[in-house]
Amino acid sequence: MVSRRHVLASAVAVGGAAALPSSVDKVRASSVQAYTDVDLSAVHGDPPPYPESTHHLFMHGVASGDPLPTSVILWTRVSPSPEAVPGSGLGDDVLLTWQIALDERFSRVVREGEVLATAADDHTVHVDPFGLTPETTYFYRFLAGSTASPTGRTRTTPDADSSPESLRLAVASCANLESGYFGAYSDIARRAWAGEIDVVLHLGDYLYEYASSVNPGKTGVSRPFEPPWEIVTAADYRVRHGQYRRDTELQAAHAAAPWVVTWDDHEIANDATVPGAQGHDLFEGDWAARRAAAMGAYLDWMPVRATNPAEGGRLYRSLRFGTLAELHMLDLRSYRSGPGLIRSTDPERTMMGQEQFTWLSQKLSTSAATWSLIGTSVMISPLELLDLDPAVRAPLAAITGADSGAELATGLNADQWDGYPADRERLLTQIAETRPDASTVFLTGDIHSEWAGKVSHRGRVIGAELVCSSVSAPNLDDALHLPTGSAVSRAAERHVLANNPHFEHVNLDAHGYLIVRLDAEGVEGRWLRVDDVERAGSPVRVGNSWAFAGGA
């Protein structure tokens, strides 16, 4: 299939040829404090090169997630034998010992226990050890007999009534093994070990379900998918998760800081909704079974405190960071109506579902935190392209389902909130009523590019939105096979900013991630950019920054 974002990239480029104000005029360049270069191999042990050439017990690393003041989820997968590969259902049960310590040498162990890894859970384990001290850095590991896992570093959150000076989040999404390497994850790991990142937010498309060579990088496939076909079954999804978790850069990022995650569509299938997906057809079997299998594999392999929505559970949740911030992570795939319709005002069409909306409304109205952060896998800000070149209308209509170019004046991407305008209006109304001081910030992934701007409701600013670029998934220059920062890309960015004044920054070519720092006075986003995602070990450099003071 043709990637929706490939078509989007081509369309934006063609339509953005006019000379219009540049994002450089609106966004100031910035630098981040240089971190101490941490020797990750020394810290985490010596994981095998990609792909691994030999079997070992903890070949998929360790991870932590969903931190609380007195607990944090600890995760690993054990490989009891060479044939016990992900998705195989093979291998004996393994009794693991887990340890949490105040030092990397584990001379001050404060908690330990045992957990059983079984084939039923793909030999993955989750530990939720309570009784930890708030706002404290810990080190953890797993033991299988005398064999130790790599060492992980994690941190608990502040008490609900404490007042931390700041919070620093790394925000990432959209990592495609075939289109590039994961240099962004290595940079996250180094900065976390250097104390510059408290928590990692991953906002979806953690992996891609495509068959090999369907969605390559600018010059081709960097690393072929396993299995090579589009993944459909529970075993398929587990194999793909296992392949991703062998990547040493991803392992390093997971081991360096706690993660808070949500899924988007590619963890399941392209443009997934409750009734179906653009990336699923009858020849691929029952949609409900595929959806449940994908969600189950994700929850097995991620360090998350959640249950399967396909089986009556839920992924959406909130985490407090003292009185400074409360983070609400949304699930925008488990409850949404069928494909988005840009011009539909049907109040029954939903992206969040009633139960999740009620939960979020209550959280927003009762939170005493200075900032409300909303983790959303797709962009909530409207995206309009007016006065489009006729050559752009046909591909954009194919993406959005619009009948004519005139329809496109109300939006561009029906898979985003633009495709569910009634649900967006309901949410923004709720924010305007319960958080009138413009203290709500949306943190977003999905669109493979950098964005920042203010979120308004009926002419009044009620918050802001910061969007991270892709870790490696193709963006505009990749789709058009042009150099990064080409004249086409810059013209397209000027066109977007001129027609969407609520945006103050856009970069359509960058790969990397976003660091968000907030304190009582404001929020600042700084984009980190990988020079060349198709080159292993490519440098990561600081890009632009954007600040928002809200009504604080």
C-alpha positions in Angstrom: 0.0 0.0 0.0 1.1 3.6 -0.4 1.8 5.4 2.8 -0.7 8.1 3.7 2.1 10.3 4.9 4.1 9.9 1.7 1.1 11.2 -0.3 0.7 14.0 2.3 4.3 15.0 1.9 4.1 15.2 -1.8 0.9 17.3 -1.7 2.2 19.8 0.8 5.4 20.3 -1.2 3.6 21.0 -4.5 1.2 23.4 -2.8 3.8 25.4 -1.0 5.7 27.1 -3.7 4.8 30.7 -3.0 7.3 32.9 -1.1 5.8 33.4 2.3 7.0 34.2 5.8 9.6 31.7 7.1 9.4 29.8 10.4 12.8 31.1 11.1 11.4 34.5 11.6 9.0 33.2 14.3 11.2 30.8 16.2 14.5 31.5 17.8 17.4 29.1 17.7 18.4 27.6 20.9 21.0 25.3 22.5 20.7 22.6 25.2 23.3 22.2 27.9 25.9 19.8 26.6 25.7 16.4 28.3 28.6 14.3 29.6 29.2 11.6 27.0 28.2 8.4 28.8 29.7 5.1 27.7 26.5 3.2 27.3 28.2 -0.1 26.7 29.9 0.2 30.1 26.7 1.3 31.9 24.4 -1.3 30.3 26.7 -4.3 29.7 27.6 -5.2 26.2 24.5 -6.0 24.1 25.1 -7.8 20.8 25.4 -5.9 17.6 22.2 -5.6 15.4 21.1 -8.2 14.4 22.3 -10.4 17.3 24.6 -13.2 16.3 24.3 -15.3 19.4 21.6 -16.1 21.9 21.7 -14.9 25.5 19.1 -14.7 28.3 18.4 -11.0 28.3 18.9 -10.2 24.7 15.9 -7.8 24.7 17.1 -5.5 27.5 15.2 -4.0 30.4 12.7 -1.1 30.7 10.7 0.8 33.3 7.5 2.8 32.9 4.5 4.5 34.4 6.3 6.0 37.4 4.4 6.8 40.6 5.7 8.3 43.9 6.2 4.9 45.5 6.4 2.5 42.5 7.4 2.1 38.8 6.8 -0.8 36.4 9.9 -2.9 35.7 10.1 -5.0 32.5 12.3 -7.5 30.8 12.1 -10.5 28.5 14.0 -13.7 29.1 15.1 -16.0 26.3 15.5 -19.4 28.0 16.7 -21.2 24.9 17.7 -20.4 21.3 14.4 -21.7 20.0 12.3 -19.7 22.5 12.2 -16.7 20.1 9.4 -14.1 20.4 6.0 -15.4 19.2 7.1 -19.1 19.2 5.3 -20.2 22.3 8.4 -22.3 23.1 10.7 -22.4 26.1 10.5 -23.4 29.7 9.2 -21.2 32.5 12.0 -19.2 34.1 12.0 -17.9 37.7 13.6 -14.5 37.8 14.8 -12.4 40.7 14.4 -8.7 40.5 16.4 -6.1 42.5 16.1 -2.4 43.0 19.1 -0.5 44.5 20.2 3.0 45.2 23.5 2.4 43.4 24.7 0.8 40.2 26.8 -1.8 42.0 23.7 -3.0 43.9 25.5 -2.7 47.2 22.3 -1.0 48.6 19.4 -3.1 47.5 16.1 -1.7 48.8 13.6 -4.1 47.2 13.8 -7.5 45.6 11.5 -10.3 44.8 10.7 -13.1 42.3 8.6 -13.2 39.1 7.9 -16.1 36.7 8.4 -15.7 33.0 6.2 -18.0 30.9 5.6 -18.7 27.3 2.0 -17.6 27.7 3.3 -14.0 28.1 6.0 -14.5 25.5 8.5 -14.7 28.4 7.9 -11.0 29.2 7.5 -9.9 32.8 6.1 -6.8 34.6 6.9 -6.0 38.2 5.1 -3.3 40.2 7.2 -2.9 43.4 5.6 -0.6 45.9 7.3 1.0 48.9 9.8 3.1 47.1 10.7 6.7 48.0 9.2 9.6 46.0 11.4 11.6 43.6 14.3 9.2 43.9 16.6 7.6 41.3 16.9 3.9 41.4 18.8 1.2 39.6 17.3 -2.2 38.8 18.1 -5.6 37.2 16.8 -9.1 36.8 18.7 -12.3 37.6 18.2 -15.8 36.1 20.4 -17.9 38.3 23.8 -16.3 38.2 23.1 -14.4 34.9 22.3 -10.7 35.3 20.3 -8.6 32.9 21.6 -5.2 31.8 21.2 -2.5 34.6 18.4 -0.1 34.2 18.0 3.4 35.7 14.6 4.7 36.7 13.1 7.4 38.9 9.9 7.8 41.0 7.7 10.9 40.7 7.3 13.5 43.4 4.6 13.3 46.0 1.3 14.8 44.9 1.6 17.7 47.3 5.3 18.5 46.7 6.4 21.3 44.4 9.2 20.3 42.0 11.0 23.2 40.4 10.8 21.7 36.9 10.0 18.6 34.8 11.9 17.5 31.7 10.3 15.2 29.2 11.7 13.6 26.1 8.9 13.2 23.5 9.2 10.8 20.6 7.1 8.9 18.1 7.2 7.1 14.7 10.2 4.8 14.6 10.6 2.8 11.4 13.4 0.2 11.4 13.4 0.1 7.6 13.7 3.8 7.0 16.5 4.6 9.3 18.5 4.1 12.5 17.5 5.1 16.0 20.0 7.8 16.8 17.3 9.8 18.6 17.1 7.0 21.2 20.8 7.0 21.8 20.7 10.7 22.5 17.8 10.3 24.8 19.8 7.6 26.7 22.8 9.8 27.1 20.9 12.8 28.2 18.8 10.8 30.7 22.0 9.3 32.3 23.4 12.8 32.4 20.3 14.0 34.4 18.8 16.1 31.6 15.6 14.0 31.1 13.2 12.8 33.8 10.7 10.8 31.8 10.3 9.6 28.2 6.9 10.0 26.5 6.3 7.8 23.4 3.2 9.0 21.6 2.7 6.1 19.2 4.0 4.3 16.1 6.6 2.6 18.3 6.8 0.1 15.5 5.4 -0.4 12.0 3.3 -3.3 10.8 4.2 -3.0 7.1 5.6 -5.7 5.0 9.3 -5.2 4.1 10.1 -2.5 1.5 6.7 -0.9 1.7 7.8 2.2 3.6 11.6 2.5 3.1 13.8 5.5 3.7 15.1 8.0 1.2 17.7 5.7 -0.3 16.1 2.3 0.5 15.7 -0.2 3.3 18.1 0.3 6.3 17.2 -2.9 8.1 14.6 -5.4 6.7 11.6 -6.2 8.8 11.0 -9.5 10.6 8.9 -11.2 9.6 9.1 -9.8 6.0 5.3 -9.9 5.5 2.7 -7.5 7.0 2.1 -8.6 10.5 -1.4 -9.9 11.3 -1.3 -12.6 14.0 -0.3 -12.5 17.6 2.9 -14.4 16.7 3.7 -11.9 14.0 3.3 -8.9 16.3 5.5 -10.5 18.9 8.2 -11.2 16.4 8.2 -7.6 15.2 8.3 -6.3 18.8 11.2 -8.7 19.5 13.1 -7.4 16.5 12.7 -3.8 17.6 13.8 -4.6 21.2 17.1 -6.1 19.9 18.0 -2.7 18.6 20.7 -1.5 21.0 19.9 2.2 20.7 16.3 1.5 21.7 17.5 -0.7 24.5 19.7 2.1 25.8 16.8 4.6 25.9 14.5 2.1 27.7 17.2 1.4 30.3 18.0 5.1 31.0 14.7 6.5 32.2 11.0 5.5 32.8 8.8 5.6 29.8 5.1 6.6 29.6 3.6 5.3 26.3 0.5 5.2 24.2 -0.2 3.6 20.8 -1.2 5.1 17.6 -2.3 3.1 14.5 0.8 1.3 13.3 1.1 -0.8 16.4 -2.1 -2.3 14.9 -2.7 -1.3 11.3 -2.7 1.9 9.2 -5.5 4.3 10.2 -7.0 1.9 12.8 -10.5 2.5 14.2 -12.9 0.3 16.1 -14.8 -1.0 13.0 -11.7 -1.5 10.8 -8.6 0.1 9.3 -7.4 1.4 6.0 -4.5 -1.1 6.3 -6.7 -4.2 6.8 -8.8 -6.2 4.3 -10.9 -9.4 4.4 -8.0 -11.4 3.0 -6.1 -10.7 6.2 -8.7 -12.3 8.4 -11.0 -11.0 11.2 -10.3 -7.4 12.1 -11.4 -7.8 15.8 -9.0 -10.7 16.2 -6.1 -8.8 14.6 -6.8 -5.8 16.8 -6.9 -7.8 20.0 -3.7 -9.7 19.0 -1.8 -6.5 18.3 -2.9 -4.8 21.5 -2.1 -7.8 23.6 1.4 -8.1 22.1 2.0 -4.4 22.7 1.0 -4.6 26.4 3.2 -7.7 26.8 6.3 -5.9 25.4 5.9 -2.4 26.9 6.5 -1.2 30.5 3.0 -0.1 31.0 0.4 -0.4 33.8 -2.6 -1.1 31.6 -5.0 -3.8 30.4 -6.2 -4.7 26.9 -9.0 -2.4 25.7 -10.0 -5.2 23.2 -10.9 -7.3 26.3 -12.6 -4.6 28.3 -9.4 -3.0 29.8 -8.0 0.5 29.2 -4.7 2.2 28.3 -5.6 5.8 29.0 -4.3 7.1 32.4 -3.0 10.0 34.4 0.3 10.6 36.2 1.0 13.4 38.7 4.3 15.3 39.0 3.6 17.0 42.3 1.8 20.3 42.0 3.7 21.2 38.9 2.0 19.0 36.3 -0.5 16.3 35.6 0.0 14.2 32.5 -3.1 12.6 30.8 -2.2 10.0 28.3 -5.0 9.4 25.8 -5.9 6.3 23.8 -7.2 7.5 20.4 -7.5 4.1 18.6 -9.6 1.9 20.9 -12.8 3.9 20.8 -12.9 6.0 17.6 -15.7 5.7 15.1 -14.9 4.7 11.5 -12.7 6.8 9.2 -12.6 10.5 9.8 -14.8 12.9 7.9 -13.5 16.4 7.8 -16.8 18.1 7.2 -19.0 15.9 9.5 -20.5 17.6 12.5 -22.2 14.4 13.7 -22.0 14.5 17.5 -22.1 10.7 17.6 -18.8 10.4 15.7 -16.0 10.1 18.3 -12.3 9.8 18.6 -12.2 9.4 22.4 -15.3 7.6 23.3 -17.7 8.7 26.0 -16.0 6.9 28.9 -12.6 8.3 28.1 -14.0 11.8 27.6 -15.8 11.6 31.0 -12.6 10.5 32.7 -10.6 13.3 31.1 -13.2 15.9 31.9 -13.2 14.9 35.5 -9.4 15.0 35.6 -9.2 18.4 34.0 -11.8 19.9 36.3 -10.4 18.6 39.5 -6.6 18.8 38.9 -4.8 21.3 41.1 -1.6 21.1 39.1 -0.1 24.2 37.5 0.0 22.5 34.1 -2.3 19.9 32.4 -0.3 17.9 29.8 -2.3 15.9 27.3 -0.5 13.2 25.5 -2.2 12.7 22.1 -1.1 10.5 19.3 -2.5 12.8 16.6 -2.5 16.5 16.2 -5.5 18.4 17.6 -4.7 21.8 16.0 -6.6 22.3 12.7 -4.4 22.2 9.6 -5.6 24.2 6.6 -4.1 24.7 3.2 -5.9 27.4 1.2 -5.4 28.5 -2.4 -4.0 25.2 -3.3 -2.4 24.5 -6.7 -4.8 22.3 -8.8 -2.1 19.6 -8.9 -2.4 19.1 -5.2 -6.2 18.6 -5.0 -6.4 15.1 -6.3 -3.8 13.5 -4.0 -5.2 15.4 -1.0 -8.7 14.3 -1.9 -7.5 10.7 -1.9 -6.1 11.1 1.6 -9.0 12.8 3.2 -11.9 11.3 1.3 -13.0 14.8 0.3 -15.1 15.0 -2.9 -13.4 18.1 -4.3 -10.5 20.6 -3.6 -13.0 23.0 -2.0 -13.6 20.5 0.8 -9.9 20.8 1.8 -10.3 24.4 3.1 -11.5 22.9 6.4 -8.6 20.6 7.0 -6.1 18.2 5.6 -5.8 14.9 7.4 -9.0 13.1 8.4 -7.1 10.7 10.6 -6.3 13.6 13.0 -8.7 15.5 15.1 -9.7 17.3 11.9 -11.6 14.2 11.0 -13.6 14.3 14.2 -14.5 18.1 14.6 -17.5 17.6 16.9 -15.4 15.6 19.4 -12.6 18.2 19.2 -15.1 21.0 19.9 -16.5 19.1 22.9 -13.0 18.7 24.3 -11.8 22.3 23.7 -15.0 23.6 25.2 -14.3 21.5 28.3 -10.8 22.8 28.5 -11.9 26.4 28.1 -14.4 26.0 30.9 -12.2 24.1 33.4 -8.7 25.4 32.6 -9.4 29.1 31.5 -5.8 30.2 32.4 -4.3 28.6 29.2 -2.4 26.0 31.2 -3.1 23.0 29.0 -0.4 21.7 26.7 -0.9 19.0 24.1 2.1 16.8 23.4 1.7 15.1 20.0 3.4 12.7 17.6 2.2 11.0 14.3 2.9 13.6 11.6 6.6 13.0 11.1 7.5 16.7 11.4 8.0 19.4 14.0 5.1 21.8 14.9 4.4 24.3 17.6 1.6 26.8 18.2 -1.2 28.0 20.3 -4.6 26.2 20.7 -7.6 28.5 20.7 -11.3 28.1 21.3 -13.7 30.6 19.8 -11.0 33.3 19.5 -9.4 32.8 22.9 -6.1 31.0 23.5 -6.6 28.1 25.9 -3.3 26.3 25.6 -0.5 25.2 23.3 0.5 22.2 21.2 4.1 20.8 20.7 4.6 18.1 18.1 7.8 15.9 17.9 9.3 14.8 14.6 9.7 11.2 13.7 12.5 9.1 15.1 13.1 7.7 11.6 9.9 7.3 9.7 9.9 9.1 6.3 9.0 12.8 6.1 8.9 15.4 3.3 12.4 15.3 2.0 12.5 11.5 2.2 9.2 11.2 0.2 10.4 13.5 -2.5 14.0 12.2 -2.5 15.4 15.7 -1.9 18.2 16.9 0.4 17.1 17.9 3.9 16.2 21.6 4.0 15.6 21.9 0.2 13.9 25.0 -1.3 10.8 22.9 -1.8 10.6 22.1 1.9 11.2 25.6 3.0 8.6 27.0 0.6 6.1 24.4 1.9 6.8 25.4 5.5 6.2 29.1 4.6 2.9 28.2 2.9 1.7 26.3 6.0 2.6 29.1 8.4 0.9 31.7 6.2 -2.3 29.8 6.0 -2.3 28.6 9.7 -1.5 31.6 11.9 -2.0 29.5 15.1 1.3 27.7 14.2 4.5 29.5 15.0 7.0 26.7 14.1 7.1 23.9 11.5 9.9 21.8 10.1 8.9 19.2 7.5 12.3 17.5 7.1 13.8 16.9 10.5 14.1 13.5 12.3 14.7 13.2 16.0 12.7 14.0 19.1 11.6 16.8 21.4 12.6 17.9 24.9 9.9 19.7 26.8 10.9 21.5 30.0 8.3 23.1 32.2 8.3 25.1 35.4 5.8 27.3 37.2 6.5 30.2 34.7 6.1 28.4 31.4 6.8 25.6 29.0 9.7 25.3 26.5 10.1 22.8 23.7 13.5 22.1 22.1 13.8 19.9 19.1 16.8 17.5 18.8 17.7 16.6 15.2 19.6 13.6 13.8 21.8 14.6 10.9 21.2 11.5 8.8 18.9 8.7 10.0 20.1 6.4 7.3 23.7 6.5 8.7 24.3 4.6 12.0 25.9 6.8 14.6 25.0 10.0 12.9 25.3 13.1 15.2 22.3 14.6 17.0 22.2 18.4 17.1 20.0 20.9 18.8 17.4 22.6 16.6 14.9 25.3 17.3 13.0 26.0 20.5 9.5 27.5 21.2 8.3 28.8 24.5 4.7 29.3 25.9 3.9 31.1 29.2 0.2 30.4 29.3 -1.8 32.4 31.8 0.5 31.5 34.7 
